[in-house]
Amino acid sequence: MSATNGLTIAVPRGALFDETVELLAGLGLDTSELRSNDRKLLFEDIGVITMRPSDVPTYVEAGAADIGITGKDVILEQVGSHDDQAGREIYELLDLGYGRCTMVLATKAGPDPAAEALRRLGVMRIATKYPRIAARHMEQTGRQAEIVEVKGSVELAPLTGMVEAIIDLTATGTTLREHELVVREEIVVCTARLIANPVAHKLKANAIDELLERLRAN
């Protein structure tokens, strides 16, 4: 049996990549080509596909990969809660513990402009790359919000007056501080998670269970 028990695994490029490769190496996988070739996406000989973290649930749901690793933020945004039928069909199997970040609500420093907007207008404007997480958080805390989805630097939105607040992921808070933004609320702590395709989880249960045991033991 191969190091990943013959399973195809979707591996995220970006912030989680190095620690994910270390994890795979710890399972006995030959990761030398994975480390040295950052243009290649498909490593068939070791059963690895690499992609953006946000694409991992898509490939796992479609069965192009049996299992995958991505951030909890991606899962919360794409999969949502159990009563959210629009979410992707995947199983979350294990908290891998690395890549720790916190989803926060932040505003400009000083008097809270979001609280002021709520008081004055009954609604606050929030810029985010995570519109579903933002909408869910505001609904759960009983506040009205206009959610503005942005793709690039979220920090720009409150600085230009387009919104009163942002909801974003932060590891150290440095970027927020550089833009004179302060954290008003911590929403959820996000780490790397192991996910599985539901069909593969049934048909390849033994291989996945054994891999889980080895990951827990590491």
DOVEX-490738 format. One line per 3 residues: number of its first residue (from 0); their letters; for each residue z, y, x of N, C-alpha, C. Coordinates in steps of 0.2 Angstrom, whole numbers, plus 2048, in hexadecimal, padded with zeros to 3 digits. Each point is the difference from the previous one (the first is absolute). Layout:
BEGIN
NUM) A) Z:Y:X:Z:Y:X:Z:Y:X | ...
This chain:
BEGIN
0) MSA) 800:7FA:804:800:806:7FC:800:806:804 | 7FC:805:7FE:800:806:804:807:804:800 | 800:806:804:806:804:800:802:803:7F9
3) TNG) 7FA:801:7FC:802:803:7F9:7FE:7FB:7FB | 801:7F9:802:7FF:7FB:7FB:7FA:7FF:7FC | 7FA:803:804:7FA:800:7FD:7FF:805:7FA
6) LTI) 804:805:800:800:805:7FB:7FC:806:803 | 7FC:803:7FB:7FD:807:803:805:805:7FE | 801:805:805:805:805:7FF:7FC:807:801
9) AVP) 802:804:7FC:7FD:807:800:805:804:804 | 7FE:803:805:804:804:805:7FF:808:7FF | 805:804:800:7FF:807:7FF:7FF:803:807
12) RGA) 7FA:804:800:7FF:805:806:805:806:7FF | 801:804:805:804:806:7FF:807:7FF:803 | 805:803:7FC:807:800:802:803:7F9:801
15) LFD) 7FE:7FC:7FB:803:7F9:800:7FD:7FB:805 | 7FB:802:803:7FC:7FB:804:803:7FD:805 | 803:804:805:803:7FD:806:806:7FB:7FF
18) ETV) 804:802:7FB:806:7FB:7FE:7FD:7FA:7FC | 7FB:801:7FD:7FD:7FA:7FC:7FD:7FB:805 | 7FD:803:805:7FD:7FC:806:805:7FC:803
21) ELL) 806:804:802:806:7FC:803:802:7FB:7FC | 801:801:7F9:802:7FB:7FC:7FC:7F9:800 | 7F9:802:800:7FB:7FA:800:801:7FC:807
24) AGL) 800:804:805:801:7FD:807:807:7FC:800 | 805:802:7FD:806:7FC:7FF:7FF:7FA:7FD | 7FB:7FF:7FB:7FF:7FA:7FD:7FB:7FB:804
27) GLD) 7FE:803:806:7FC:7FC:804:7F9:801:800 | 7FE:805:7FC:7F9:802:7FF:7FD:804:807 | 7FA:7FE:802:7FD:803:806:7FE:807:7FE
30) TSE) 803:805:801:7FE:807:7FE:7FD:804:805 | 7FE:7FD:805:7FD:804:806:7F9:804:7FE | 7FC:7FD:7FC:7FA:803:7FE:802:806:7FA
33) LRS) 804:7FE:7FC:803:805:7FB:802:806:803 | 804:7FF:806:803:806:803:7FA:804:804 | 7FB:7FD:802:7FC:803:805:7F9:803:7FD
36) NDR) 7FF:7FD:7F9:7FA:802:7FD:801:804:7FA | 801:807:800:802:803:7FA:7FA:802:7FB | 7FA:7FE:802:7FA:801:7FC:7FE:7FA:7FC
39) KLL) 802:7FA:802:7FF:7FA:7FC:805:7FF:7FB | 7FD:7FE:7FA:804:800:7FA:802:7F9:7FE | 7FC:7FB:802:801:7F9:7FD:801:7FB:806
42) FED) 805:7FD:801:802:7FB:805:801:7FA:7FD | 7FA:7FC:7FF:800:7FA:7FC:803:7FA:804 | 800:800:806:803:7FB:804:808:800:7FF
45) IGV) 803:805:7FF:807:800:7FF:802:802:7F9 | 7FB:801:7FB:801:801:7F9:803:807:7FE | 7FD:805:804:803:806:7FF:7FA:805:7FE
48) ITM) 802:804:7FB:7FB:806:7FE:804:806:801 | 7FD:805:803:804:807:801:7FD:805:7FB | 804:805:7FE:7FE:805:7FB:805:805:7FF
51) RPS) 7FE:805:7FC:805:805:7FF:806:7FD:7FC | 806:803:801:806:7FD:7FC:7FF:800:7F8 | 7FC:805:7FE:7FF:801:7F9:7FB:7FB:7FD
54) DVP) 7FC:7FD:804:7FB:7FB:7FE:803:7F9:800 | 806:7FF:803:803:7F9:801:801:7FD:7F9 | 803:803:7FB:801:7FD:7F9:7F9:7FE:7FD
57) TYV) 7FB:805:801:7F9:7FE:7FD:7FD:7FA:802 | 801:7FF:807:7FD:7FA:803:804:7F9:7FE | 807:801:800:804:7FB:7FE:7FF:7FE:7F9
60) EAG) 800:805:7FB:7FF:7FF:7F9:7F9:7FC:7FF | 7FB:802:804:7F9:7FD:7FF:800:7F9:803 | 805:7FE:804:800:7F9:803:7FC:800:807
63) AAD) 7FE:806:802:7FC:800:807:805:7FF:805 | 807:801:7FF:805:7FE:804:805:7FD:7FC | 804:7FB:803:805:7FC:7FC:806:804:800
66) IGI) 802:803:805:806:804:801:7FE:807:804 | 805:805:800:7FE:806:803:807:803:801 | 7FF:805:805:806:805:801:7FE:807:7FF
69) TGK) 804:803:7FC:7FF:807:7FF:807:804:7FE | 800:806:800:806:804:7FE:802:800:7F9 | 807:800:7FF:802:800:7F9:7FE:806:7FC
72) DVI) 7FE:805:804:7FD:806:7FC:7FA:7FF:7FD | 7FB:7FC:804:7FA:7FD:7FD:801:7FC:7FA | 805:7FB:800:801:7FC:7FB:802:804:7FA
75) LEQ) 805:804:801:803:804:7FA:7FA:804:7FD | 7FC:803:804:7FA:804:7FD:7FB:7FC:7FC | 7FE:7FA:803:7FB:7FC:7FD:802:7FB:7FB
78) VGS) 806:7FD:801:802:7FB:7FC:805:802:7FB | 804:805:802:805:803:7FB:805:7FB:7FD | 802:801:7FA:806:7FC:7FE:7FD:7FA:7FC
81) HDD) 804:7FC:7FE:7FE:7FA:7FC:7FD:802:7F9 | 802:805:7FD:7FD:802:7FA:7FA:804:800 | 7FD:801:807:7FB:805:801:7F9:7FB:801
84) QAG) 7FD:800:7FA:7FA:7FB:800:7FA:802:804 | 800:806:803:7FA:803:804:801:7FD:807 | 806:7FE:802:801:7FE:807:7FC:7FA:802
87) REI) 800:7FF:807:7FD:7FB:803:804:7F9:7FF | 7FC:7FA:800:803:7FA:7FF:802:7FD:807 | 806:801:802:802:7FD:807:807:7FE:7FF
90) YEL) 802:7FC:805:808:7FE:800:802:804:806 | 806:803:800:804:802:806:805:7FB:802 | 7FF:7FD:806:804:7FB:802:806:801:805
93) LDL) 7FF:805:804:805:801:805:800:807:803 | 806:803:800:801:807:804:800:7FE:807 | 7FB:803:804:800:7FE:807:804:805:804
96) GYG) 803:805:7FD:805:805:803:7FD:805:805 | 7FA:800:802:7FE:805:805:7FC:805:7FC | 7FE:805:804:7FC:806:7FD:804:804:7FB
99) RCT) 806:801:801:805:803:7FB:7FE:807:7FF | 7FF:802:7FA:7FE:807:7FE:804:802:7FA | 801:806:7FE:803:802:7FA:7FB:804:7FB
102) MVL) 7FF:7FE:7FA:7FC:804:7FC:805:806:7FD | 7FE:806:801:804:806:7FE:7FD:805:7FC | 804:804:7FD:7FE:806:7FC:802:806:805
105) ATK) 7FB:804:802:802:805:804:7FD:807:7FE | 803:805:801:7FE:807:7FE:801:805:806 | 7FD:806:800:802:805:805:807:801:800
108) AGP) 802:802:806:807:801:801:803:806:7FC | 806:801:800:803:805:7FC:801:7FE:7F9 | 801:805:7FB:801:7FE:7F9:7FB:7FB:7FE
111) DPA) 802:7FB:7FC:7FB:7FB:7FE:7FB:802:7FB | 7F9:801:802:7FB:803:7FC:7FE:7FB:7FA | 801:7F9:801:7FF:7FB:7FB:805:801:7FA
114) AEA) 806:801:802:806:800:7FB:7FF:807:7FC | 7FE:805:804:7FE:806:7FD:7FB:800:7FB | 7FA:7FD:802:7FA:7FF:7FB:802:7FC:7FA
117) LRR) 805:7FB:801:802:7FC:7FA:804:804:7FB | 804:804:803:805:805:7FC:7FB:805:7FC | 7FB:803:804:7FC:805:7FD:7FB:7FE:7FB
120) LGV) 7FC:7FA:802:7FA:7FE:7FD:801:7F9:7FC | 806:7FD:802:800:7F9:7FE:7FC:7FB:803 | 7FD:802:805:7FB:7FB:804:800:802:807
123) MRI) 7FF:7FB:804:7FF:801:807:7F9:7FD:803 | 7FD:803:805:7FA:7FD:803:802:7FD:806 | 7FD:7FA:801:801:7FB:806:7FA:7FE:803
126) ATK) 7FF:801:806:7FA:7FD:804:802:7FA:803 | 7FC:7FB:800:801:7F9:803:7FA:7FC:801 | 801:7FB:805:7FB:7FB:800:802:7FA:7FC
129) YPR) 805:800:7FD:803:7FB:7FC:801:802:7F9 | 7FB:801:7FC:801:803:7F9:804:7FB:7FB | 7FF:7FA:801:803:7FB:7FB:808:800:802
132) IAA) 802:800:806:807:800:802:803:807:7FE | 7FC:805:801:803:807:7FE:801:800:7F9 | 7FB:7FE:7FC:800:800:7F8:806:7FC:7FE
135) RHM) 801:7FA:803:805:7FB:7FE:807:803:801 | 801:803:806:806:803:802:802:806:7FC | 7FB:804:7FE:802:806:7FC:801:7FE:7F9
138) EQT) 7FD:7FA:7FD:801:7FE:7FA:807:7FD:800 | 802:7FC:805:807:7FD:800:805:805:801 | 7FF:806:803:805:805:800:800:805:7FB
141) GRQ) 7FB:7FF:7FB:800:804:7FA:7FE:807:801 | 7FB:801:805:7FD:807:801:7F9:800:7FF | 7FD:806:7FE:7F9:801:7FE:7FD:802:807
144) AEI) 7FA:7FD:802:7FD:802:806:7F8:7FF:7FF | 7FD:805:803:7F9:800:801:7FE:7FD:807 | 7FD:7FA:800:7FF:7FC:807:7F9:802:802
147) VEV) 800:803:806:7FA:801:803:7FE:7FB:806 | 7FB:7FC:800:7FF:7FB:805:7FC:804:806 | 802:7FF:806:7FD:802:806:7FF:7FB:804
150) KGS) 7FB:800:805:7FE:7FB:804:802:801:807 | 801:807:802:801:802:807:807:802:801 | 801:805:804:807:802:801:804:803:7FA
153) VEL) 804:7FC:7FD:804:802:7FA:804:807:801 | 802:801:807:805:805:801:7FD:807:7FF | 7F9:800:800:7FC:807:7FF:801:802:7F9
156) APL) 801:7FC:7FB:800:802:7F9:805:804:7FE | 807:7FF:802:805:805:7FE:800:806:804 | 7FD:800:806:7FF:806:804:7FB:805:7FE
159) TGM) 7FB:7FD:7FC:7FB:805:7FD:802:802:7F9 | 806:7FD:7FD:802:802:7FA:7FC:7FC:7FA | 7FD:7FB:802:7FC:7FC:7FB:805:7FC:7FC
162) VEA) 805:7FE:803:806:7FC:7FD:806:802:802 | 806:7FE:7FD:807:801:802:803:7FB:804 | 7FD:7FA:800:803:7FA:803:7FB:7FB:802
165) IID) 802:7FC:805:7FB:7FA:802:804:7FA:7FF | 7FD:7FA:7FF:803:7FA:801:7FC:7FC:805 | 803:7FE:806:7FD:7FD:805:804:7FB:804
168) LTA) 7FD:7FD:805:804:7FB:804:801:803:807 | 807:7FF:802:802:803:806:804:7FB:804 | 7FE:800:807:804:7FC:804:806:803:804
171) TGT) 7FE:806:802:805:804:804:802:807:7FD | 7FB:802:7FC:801:807:7FD:7FE:805:804 | 7FD:7FF:806:7FD:805:805:7FB:804:7FC
174) TLR) 7FB:7FD:7FD:7FA:804:7FD:803:804:7FB | 805:7FE:7FC:802:804:7FB:804:807:803 | 804:7FE:805:803:806:803:7FC:805:803
177) EHE) 7FA:7FD:803:7FB:804:804:7FD:805:7FB | 800:7FE:7F9:7FD:804:7FB:805:804:7FC | 806:800:802:806:803:7FD:801:7FD:7F9
180) LVV) 7FF:7FA:7FF:802:7FC:7FA:806:7FC:801 | 804:800:7FA:806:7FC:800:800:7FB:7FB | 803:7FA:802:801:7FB:7FB:805:801:7FB
183) REE) 7FE:800:7F9:804:801:7FB:803:7FA:7FD | 7FC:7FA:800:801:7FA:7FD:7FD:7FA:804 | 804:7FB:801:7FD:7FA:803:7FF:7FB:7FA
186) IVV) 7FA:7FE:800:7FE:7FC:7FA:800:7F8:801 | 7FE:7FE:806:800:7F9:802:7FE:7FF:807 | 804:7FB:803:7FF:7FE:807:7FA:7FB:800
189) CTA) 7FB:801:804:7FA:7FB:801:800:7FD:806 | 7FF:7F9:800:7FF:7FC:807:7FA:7FC:7FF | 7FE:7FD:805:7FA:7FB:800:802:7FA:7FB
192) RLI) 7FB:7FE:7FC:801:7FA:7FC:7FB:7FB:801 | 802:7F9:7FF:7FB:7FB:800:7FE:7FF:7F8 | 7FA:800:7FF:7FD:7FF:7F9:7FC:7FA:800
195) ANP) 7FF:7FD:7FA:7FB:7FA:7FF:7FC:800:7FA | 7FA:7FD:801:7FC:7FF:7FA:803:7FB:7FB | 801:801:7FA:803:7FB:7FB:7FD:7F9:800
198) VAH) 7FA:800:801:7FC:7F9:800:802:7FD:806 | 7FF:803:806:802:7FD:806:807:7FE:800 | 804:804:7FD:808:7FF:800:801:7F9:7FD
201) KLK) 7FC:7FE:7FB:801:7FA:7FC:7FC:7FA:805 | 7FA:801:801:7FC:7FB:804:802:7FF:807 | 802:805:803:802:7FF:807:808:801:801
204) ANA) 804:7FE:7FB:807:801:800:803:7FE:806 | 7FF:7FA:802:803:7FD:806:7FF:804:806 | 7FA:802:801:7FE:804:806:804:807:800
207) IDE) 800:803:7FA:803:806:7FF:808:800:801 | 802:7FB:7FD:808:7FF:801:802:7FE:807 | 7FC:7FC:803:802:7FF:807:7FF:806:805
210) LLE) 7FB:804:7FE:7FF:807:804:806:804:7FE | 802:801:7FA:806:804:7FE:806:7FE:804 | 801:7F9:800:806:7FD:804:800:803:807
213) RLR) 7FA:7FF:803:800:802:808:801:808:800 | 7FD:804:7FC:801:807:800:808:802:7FF | 803:7FC:7FC:807:802:7FE:804:7FE:807
216) AN) 7FE:7FA:803:804:7FE:806:7FF:804:806 | 7FA:804:800:7FE:804:806:805:806:801
